[in-house]
Amino acid sequence: VDALLADLAGITGGEHLLTDQDMTGGYTTDWTRRYRGPARCVVRPASTEEVAGVIEACARHKAPVVPQGGNTGLVGGGVPYRARQDNPPVVLSARRLTRLDPVDTLSGQVTAGAGVTIAELRAHASRAGFEYGVDLASHQAATVGGTIATNAGGVLKMRYGGTRAQVLGVEAVLADGSVISHLGGIEADNTGYDLGQLMVGSEGTLGVVTAARLRLWPAEPPLLTLLAGVGGIEEAVTLQAAIRAAVPGIRAVEYFEAPGLALVRRHAGLPAPLPEDYPGYLLAEVAGSEGNAEDYAERLSVTPPLQKASVAMDAAGRAALWAYRERHTEAISAEGIPHKLDVAMPLSQLAQFRAELDEVIAKTGGRAIVFGHIGAGNVHVNVLGPAPQDDAVDNAVLRLAAAHGGSISAEHGIGHAKAALLHLSRTPAEIAAMRTVKTALDPDGILNPGVLLAPQESK
Ligand SMILES: Cc1cc2nc3c(=O)[nH]c(=O)nc-3n(C[C@H](O)[C@H](O)[C@H](O)COP(=O)(O)OP(=O)(O)OC[C@H]3O[C@@H](n4cnc5c(N)ncnc54)[C@H](O)[C@@H]3O)c2cc1C
């Protein structure tokens, strides 16, 4: 008898402890199908107390734990991967932590459980006249806990900041089973280390997030969405600056290219978005009241590429334009297992990076599909072709981004995928400080081993 499994079943009840591979498969393979590995079990606690019990039991049995939310992460951080065969990890699914308190309309805040999806949270906020400031194409499955653990960005980042900017406080279970809880939502609260912010972007390596106090924004309905053809990324960078200067209230500026559009159109059966084809496309969304519509349209029309743009002002029309951008990820995955390299750099460097990228990828025999949140300098370089376990193209693209002063992870995190390359974006002193924090909070290294910080060579 496995004593750990008996302990876990005692905490969550046997029906929430999955050991049969038919039942665990959806939790042990990631969204891209690139990362997978065996789990000792999947456990599904329903309350903070149950999470604390699970972690305490795992700590006692020295069993590694992989926290998981919606399993939409793209860097292999939420599934077992390259785990020790003799001690495979416990996957702790936080999806049953579905607490969702009424919106506090006095403060414009809400407390949400880690398992609440971003779509549910956004709908809940919207019913109270507010907006949650993070949205991403995976919103039907991505969770509050997962987006906090990865500090998810998304399409509204340039409007409201990423997840970090929404988090006022966190409740989390640490590696010894203790619970830290700071959900009071006091904006003016200067009382020492911000442990909640430490959890943001920690990728399940420092604690299991069970709930969070989140900032909401006054609802700001989009006024118009436009899609313009451009000659390439350089023109897109210039155009997004012109749009930002022309009108206030830019909610999002996204970019994609002809090869990605072709895949999306084939996969989703969509018509061409514009009468002519272009090498690149810029999608922008502007907020404002209806009274501004004509004024905005006039201000935007002085920018040459926008004279040929498609503009939508009603919900259905806007959704139709967004589909060309939002359906990229699924269309690419339908083609094969992609290498997903999510980089960011100063806007001034994007054109040069893009010019050198094709050559770098051609050497690996792959083909690139490039799109992303261009307003934030963030491009998703997806490469189809090289075998899933062949890291050559990953290395080459991340090094190219670093050479242009960029970050090797704009928003997806480091996970297992990029742990060995963290030094391209962080200094030795920074990595040493991160290891010190990790060791202090998780001395036995049971939380997500190998994620974010690569295992150290034994001396
Ligand atoms: C179609 C598609 C579009 C996407 N678009 C974007 C985008 O625009 N911007 C963006 O940033 N990302 C995007 N992503 C990536 C992904 O959706 C985000 O990383 C998201 O934050 C992951 O949330 P999740 O709940 O699915 O977490 P998971 O995938 O389950 O886990 C991700 C990481 O968080 C940890 N974790 C999960 N839950 C907890 C918890 N409760 N406590 C502690 N650690 C936890 C895991 O261990 C893992 O390291 C996209 C993914 C897809 C498939």
The ligand as an ORCA input file, in Angstrom:
! r2SCAN-3c Opt
* xyz 0 1
  C      -4.650     29.488    -26.842
  C      -3.695     30.001    -25.795
  C      -3.465     31.368    -25.701
  C      -2.621     31.882    -24.714
  N      -2.434     33.224    -24.650
  C      -1.664     33.734    -23.658
  C      -1.470     35.147    -23.553
  O      -1.964     35.947    -24.354
  N      -0.735     35.595    -22.520
  C      -0.151     34.750    -21.600
  O       0.505     35.226    -20.683
  N      -0.299     33.419    -21.709
  C      -1.032     32.887    -22.700
  N      -1.189     31.527    -22.802
  C      -0.511     30.652    -21.817
  C      -1.367     30.261    -20.612
  O      -2.747     30.377    -20.880
  C      -0.997     31.098    -19.403
  O       0.344     30.811    -19.027
  C      -1.895     30.893    -18.174
  O      -1.509     31.819    -17.188
  C      -1.815     29.499    -17.571
  O      -2.875     29.346    -16.651
  P      -3.365     27.885    -16.224
  O      -4.415     28.023    -15.185
  O      -3.740     27.100    -17.431
  O      -2.039     27.294    -15.558
  P      -1.302     25.913    -15.801
  O      -0.965     25.745    -17.236
  O      -2.071     24.823    -15.161
  O       0.036     26.164    -14.973
  C       0.976     27.137    -15.394
  C       2.044     27.317    -14.315
  O       1.449     27.823    -13.134
  C       1.608     26.911    -12.036
  N       0.336     26.934    -11.306
  C      -0.909     26.699    -11.796
  N      -1.828     26.862    -10.836
  C      -1.150     27.185     -9.706
  C      -1.547     27.486     -8.375
  N      -2.830     27.487     -7.988
  N      -0.584     27.785     -7.468
  C       0.721     27.795     -7.826
  N       1.155     27.513     -9.079
  C       0.214     27.226    -10.009
  C       1.966     25.583    -12.665
  O       2.734     24.794    -11.801
  C       2.719     26.015    -13.902
  O       4.058     26.289    -13.578
  C      -1.988     30.989    -23.795
  C      -2.216     29.620    -23.903
  C      -3.045     29.119    -24.874
  C      -3.269     27.643    -24.934
*
